[in-house]
Amino acid sequence: MVAVTVASAFTASTSFAQEDNDLKPAVKTATQINESAANSQVKVNNLTDQIDSKLQQFKTINKEIEGLDVYNSQLRKQIANQVQEMADLNRSIDDVSVIERQITPLMIRMIDGLEQFVALDVPFLQEERSNRITDLKNMMDRADVAPSEKFRRVMEAYQVEMDYGRTLEAYAGLHTIDGQERNVDFLRIGRTALIYQTRDGSLQGIWNKESNKWEALSSDYRTQVTKGLRMAKKQMAPDLLMLPVAITD
């Protein structure tokens, strides 16, 4: 009985050993498979991380591209606007050239007309007005003066002449009386009257616009002429003057 039991135990032990030997390749294979699976999982994880990183880069680049598209679109609009402004500027330059060619003859005619007007006008401040016209003529020949400045100076001269017609003025000068040059005070009342009076107040005369010559004034006007001179020199307040005035048709 004991011998049988020992034999059975030996047989079982042998059987287990055999089975253990048979399982070793399977366990080894399973271990290898597990290791391979783990390595594969690591690779998959690495690939997943790389894909996520590339996807994030892709999204970032797409956003940059969208921003650049908007920026380029805005630049194209700005460039188109600048091109239009350049075209407008070129047209303006062409227009200025045309205007300059047209306005120069106009200014020359205006100066000639002003010269004729002064020659026919009441002869007050003749040297000053003549010099102003001479300066305008010389200015027209200068290349360093812009056309706009030339036009401004011509219009300024016209404005000065216009102002003469509505102002009261007194100024000193020389006047020939009976062949003798005398120091006198001139009184200009707009363009209505031009009167002179000697410094001692003994003689006075008036410019006759109809005859274009000087005529003596009666001593009866001495006080009024003196009064007018004082008013023009701001030495007394404005007041009524009784002076002869030439009436022309």
Secondary structure, DSSP 8 states (H G I E B T S, - for coil): -HHHHHHHHHHHHHHHHHHHHHHHHHHHHHHHHHHHHHHHHHHHHHHHHHHHHHHHHHHHHHHHHHHHHHHHHHHHHHHHHHHHHHHHHHHHHHHHHHHHHHHHHHHHHHHHHHHHHHHHS--SSHHHHHHHHHHHHHHHT-TTS-HHHHHHHHHHHHHHHHHHTT-EEEEEEEEEETTEEEEEEEEEETTTEEEEEETTSS-EEEEETTTTEEEE--GGGHHHHHHHHHHHTTSS-------------
